[in-house]
Amino acid sequence: MHYINKLNSRRRGFTLIELLVVIAIIAILAAILFPVFAKAREKARQITCASNLKQIGLGLLQYVQDYDEQMPEDGTPIANGYVTWQTTIFPYIKNGGQQQGASTAATGNVFTCPSNANTEFTWASAPGMDEFSCDYACNRNNSFNVGGSGNGAFPTQYGSPINIASFNSPSQLIALVENNGTAGGNGGWNLDPTNSGHAGALFAGHTQNSNWLFCDGHVKALHPFGTLSTLDGGTASSNYWVRNGVAFSDSSDPNSASDLANSKTFMQDAVNQYK
């Protein structure tokens, strides 16, 4: 009887080899599943980001309808501060912003992307008014001289007003981009990285894609090269950065070729950060 109990007690244990095999199986499963979980988490964040842009887009469209179909300026200097495009459309959204004087941008509102670690925020709008995260910046794009200065969706502070009737195709014109920098402090953004005052760092952290808000209000996830015309080495049917859809390579600007090459390098660098 004693021998049988001793035999049973031995059977309840595991040999070292068996333990190592179990540990190896767990390690293999973890190596397979952890990237899947990470991608699923990032996908959820990307959906939240797209929802943010959608809400901002609805506010933007309401503003445009109330103001004779004119787009807000990227930012307007005033005596004691700066009125950014975020401030202009904020009454239609009322979600986001923070009081002046904070050291970093507020998080957890429609003006912040949950995947973006950017802590920059806009210049002070005016004393006592809110500042906003620079996670999303407007497409002012006054580079390349395709269709004239300030050829993006938003007018610059020194440019002429832009009416949406001038858009060749609102569904193929970028309104807001995902930004990972200061974007000039007022949220106005240029694709051309040589325009240092308003060329932020493009954020492509959604599995090497960005969410883009277009001027008809829809949001789409695209690789940065998906915004460039095929004539410029991209995959889009037209140029999503300018109102007339003309390729950057068709620009009359003698520097357009080098500016385009710099911009494509700039885009690729943004993608390479998230390989």
VOZAVO-95133 format. One line per field, with one value per residue (C-alpha): residue in one letter; residue number from 1; x, y, z. Coordinates in Angstrom, 2 decimals, decimal comma. Each point is the difference from the previous one (the first is absolute). Example, Ala and Ser with C-alpha at 12.3 -4.5 7.8 and 13.67 -1.06 7.14 Angstrom:
BEGIN
res	[A S]
n	[1 2]
c1	[12,30 1,37]
c2	[-4,50 3,44]
c3	[7,80 -0,66]
//
This chain:
BEGIN
res	[M H Y I N K L N S R R R G F T L I E L L V V I A I I A I L A A I L F P V F A K A R E K A R Q I T C A S N L K Q I G L G L L Q Y V Q D Y D E Q M P E D G T P I A N G Y V T W Q T T I F P Y I K N G G Q Q Q G A S T A A T G N V F T C P S N A N T E F T W A S A P G M D E F S C D Y A C N R N N S F N V G G S G N G A F P T Q Y G S P I N I A S F N S P S Q L I A L V E N N G T A G G N G G W N L D P T N S G H A G A L F A G H T Q N S N W L F C D G H V K A L H P F G T L S T L D G G T A S S N Y W V R N G V A F S D S S D P N S A S D L A N S K T F M Q D A V N Q Y K]
n	[1 2 3 4 5 6 7 8 9 10 11 12 13 14 15 16 17 18 19 20 21 22 23 24 25 26 27 28 29 30 31 32 33 34 35 36 37 38 39 40 41 42 43 44 45 46 47 48 49 50 51 52 53 54 55 56 57 58 59 60 61 62 63 64 65 66 67 68 69 70 71 72 73 74 75 76 77 78 79 80 81 82 83 84 85 86 87 88 89 90 91 92 93 94 95 96 97 98 99 100 101 102 103 104 105 106 107 108 109 110 111 112 113 114 115 116 117 118 119 120 121 122 123 124 125 126 127 128 129 130 131 132 133 134 135 136 137 138 139 140 141 142 143 144 145 146 147 148 149 150 151 152 153 154 155 156 157 158 159 160 161 162 163 164 165 166 167 168 169 170 171 172 173 174 175 176 177 178 179 180 181 182 183 184 185 186 187 188 189 190 191 192 193 194 195 196 197 198 199 200 201 202 203 204 205 206 207 208 209 210 211 212 213 214 215 216 217 218 219 220 221 222 223 224 225 226 227 228 229 230 231 232 233 234 235 236 237 238 239 240 241 242 243 244 245 246 247 248 249 250 251 252 253 254 255 256 257 258 259 260 261 262 263 264 265 266 267 268 269 270 271 272 273 274 275]
c1	[0,00 2,86 1,63 -3,20 -0,38 3,62 -0,50 -3,10 1,81 2,71 -2,56 -1,46 3,24 1,58 3,45 2,32 -0,38 -3,80 0,20 2,37 -2,32 -2,98 2,01 1,11 -3,59 -1,15 2,86 -0,92 -3,67 0,96 2,24 -2,90 -2,78 1,66 0,43 -3,61 -1,15 2,15 -1,50 -3,51 0,70 1,41 -3,01 -2,29 2,04 -0,12 -3,80 -0,13 2,24 -2,24 -3,02 1,76 0,65 -3,57 -1,32 2,39 -1,09 -3,68 0,83 2,02 -2,83 -2,50 2,30 0,37 -3,77 -0,47 2,70 -0,93 1,83 3,38 2,74 1,48 3,53 2,80 0,60 -0,51 2,30 -1,74 1,24 0,51 0,32 -1,05 -3,37 0,64 -2,31 -0,72 -1,23 -2,13 -1,95 0,06 -3,57 -1,24 1,92 0,47 2,30 3,70 2,42 1,59 0,69 3,19 3,14 -0,04 3,32 -1,46 -3,08 -3,18 -0,82 -3,17 -1,97 -0,87 3,08 2,41 0,85 0,35 2,91 1,96 2,50 0,24 -0,20 0,12 -2,91 -1,03 1,03 -2,18 -3,25 -0,67 0,23 -2,26 -0,82 0,87 2,99 -0,20 2,06 1,93 -0,82 -2,20 1,08 -1,77 1,16 1,06 2,70 1,25 3,00 0,75 -2,03 -2,51 -3,05 1,39 1,20 -1,95 -1,33 -1,13 -3,46 0,55 0,96 3,11 -0,22 1,34 -1,90 -3,41 -3,12 -0,67 -3,51 -0,76 -1,38 3,66 0,69 0,33 -1,13 -0,61 0,16 3,56 1,35 1,65 -1,36 1,94 3,16 1,44 2,90 2,87 1,44 -0,92 -1,39 1,05 -1,80 -3,32 -0,80 0,74 1,97 2,01 1,12 3,24 2,51 2,13 -2,75 1,30 -2,53 -2,96 1,39 -0,81 1,08 -2,56 -1,41 -0,38 -0,29 -3,15 1,92 1,85 -3,21 -1,54 -3,61 -0,95 -3,05 -1,23 -1,98 -3,27 0,19 1,09 3,04 2,29 3,12 2,73 3,70 1,53 0,87 -3,69 -0,59 2,32 -0,95 1,42 1,84 1,83 0,86 -3,05 -3,04 -2,87 -1,89 0,59 1,98 -1,89 1,97 -1,19 -3,42 0,31 1,46 2,97 3,16 2,90 2,20 -2,13 0,87 1,50 2,25 3,62 0,63 -2,96 2,07 2,36 -2,86 -1,94 3,04 0,47 -3,69 0,07 3,07 -1,85 -2,99 2,18 1,81 -3,38 -0,89 3,39 -0,47 -2,73 1,42]
c2	[0,00 2,35 -0,80 0,85 3,39 0,81 -0,90 2,23 2,92 -0,31 0,04 3,31 1,88 1,26 -0,70 2,87 -0,81 0,19 3,38 1,34 -1,19 1,75 3,21 -0,17 -0,43 2,98 2,13 -0,92 0,83 3,30 0,88 -0,69 1,65 3,14 1,68 -0,87 1,60 3,06 0,40 -0,41 2,69 2,34 -0,65 1,07 3,18 0,67 -0,30 2,50 2,36 -0,32 0,75 3,13 1,21 -0,76 2,16 2,82 -0,35 0,37 3,16 1,34 -0,62 1,72 3,02 0,10 -0,06 2,84 2,20 0,15 -3,24 1,49 -2,00 1,37 1,39 -2,17 2,66 3,73 2,17 2,39 2,60 -2,34 -3,42 -2,18 -1,28 -3,48 -2,03 -2,18 3,03 1,08 -3,24 -0,88 1,31 -2,75 -2,72 1,06 -2,88 0,56 2,78 1,05 3,20 1,88 -0,58 -3,81 -1,66 -2,60 -0,41 -1,41 -3,62 -2,04 2,41 0,19 2,08 -2,70 -3,33 -2,84 -1,49 3,23 0,89 3,59 2,45 3,23 2,40 3,12 3,52 1,88 0,88 3,02 0,72 -2,37 -2,12 -3,64 -1,39 -3,21 -3,07 0,04 -3,68 1,13 2,81 1,67 -0,29 3,55 -1,27 3,20 -1,79 -1,12 2,87 -2,40 2,12 3,04 0,77 -1,62 -2,84 -2,25 -0,23 2,71 3,60 1,41 3,04 2,18 -1,67 0,53 -1,73 -3,47 -1,04 -3,70 0,61 0,31 -3,62 -2,20 -3,02 0,39 -3,77 0,06 2,99 -0,40 2,24 -1,29 -2,06 -1,86 1,99 -0,79 3,47 3,61 0,71 3,61 0,43 0,81 -3,40 0,99 -2,67 -0,30 -3,19 1,60 -0,55 2,93 2,32 -0,34 2,36 -2,22 -3,44 -2,25 -3,62 -2,20 -2,69 -3,43 -2,08 -1,94 -3,01 2,34 1,76 3,34 1,01 2,83 2,25 1,06 3,11 -1,86 -1,23 -3,59 -1,50 -2,54 -1,86 0,21 -0,54 3,48 -0,84 -0,72 3,77 0,73 -0,23 -2,87 2,69 0,91 -3,60 -0,57 -2,24 2,52 0,91 3,70 2,18 0,05 2,98 2,75 1,36 -0,65 -3,49 0,84 -2,06 1,73 -1,00 2,28 3,03 3,07 0,44 -0,73 -1,50 -2,38 -3,05 0,31 0,94 -3,08 -2,23 1,47 -0,50 -3,65 -0,57 1,75 -2,34 -3,11 1,05 0,32 -3,53 -1,44 1,11 -2,60 -3,07]
c3	[0,00 0,86 -3,34 -1,94 1,76 -0,71 -3,67 -0,25 1,59 -2,60 -2,80 1,20 -0,73 -3,25 -1,29 -0,89 -3,69 0,23 1,73 -2,65 -2,76 1,63 0,42 -3,62 -1,20 2,11 -1,39 -3,57 0,57 1,62 -2,93 -2,37 2,01 1,41 -3,42 -0,78 3,25 -0,71 -3,47 1,40 2,61 -2,65 -2,23 2,85 0,45 -3,73 0,07 2,88 -1,96 -3,07 2,19 1,29 -3,52 -1,00 2,85 -0,90 -3,62 0,93 1,95 -2,92 -2,48 2,30 0,22 -3,78 -0,51 2,49 -1,54 -3,69 -0,80 0,83 1,70 3,24 -0,09 1,33 2,62 0,42 2,12 2,37 2,45 2,94 -1,55 -2,87 -1,20 -1,40 -2,21 3,04 1,91 -2,95 -0,28 3,71 0,67 -2,33 1,86 3,64 0,79 0,48 0,76 3,25 1,83 -0,76 2,00 0,05 -0,80 -2,37 -2,14 1,48 -0,78 -0,30 -2,21 -3,68 -0,80 1,21 -1,61 2,57 -1,96 -0,35 2,71 -1,28 2,91 -2,02 0,03 -1,87 0,79 2,44 -1,72 2,20 3,73 1,91 -3,04 -0,58 -1,83 -2,01 -0,72 -3,28 -0,71 -2,88 -2,31 -2,90 -3,60 -0,85 -2,40 -1,56 -1,46 -3,58 -1,52 -1,59 -0,70 1,79 3,50 2,77 -2,14 2,83 1,53 2,63 -0,80 1,59 2,24 -2,83 -2,84 -1,55 1,37 -1,39 -0,98 -0,22 -3,51 -1,08 0,97 -3,05 2,06 3,76 0,44 -1,39 1,91 3,40 2,75 3,04 0,36 2,97 1,33 2,34 0,48 0,62 -3,51 0,24 3,28 -1,61 -1,43 -3,61 -1,82 -3,23 -1,66 -1,15 2,85 -1,17 1,25 3,53 1,55 -0,79 -0,85 2,90 0,32 -1,70 2,31 -1,58 3,16 -0,91 -1,34 -2,39 -1,03 0,92 0,36 -2,36 0,20 -3,43 -0,83 -0,54 3,60 -0,54 1,74 -1,61 1,13 -2,62 -0,36 -0,50 -3,61 -0,51 0,06 -2,93 -3,66 -2,02 -2,00 3,18 0,90 2,18 -0,41 -0,13 -3,16 0,74 2,39 3,30 1,30 -2,33 -0,93 -3,72 0,33 -2,23 0,54 1,72 -2,92 -2,23 2,11 -1,63 3,02 -1,06 3,45 -0,15 -1,00 2,94 2,35 -1,08 0,52 3,48 0,79 -1,05 2,16 2,82 -0,49 -0,09 3,16 1,76 -1,08 0,96 3,60 0,42 -1,71]
//
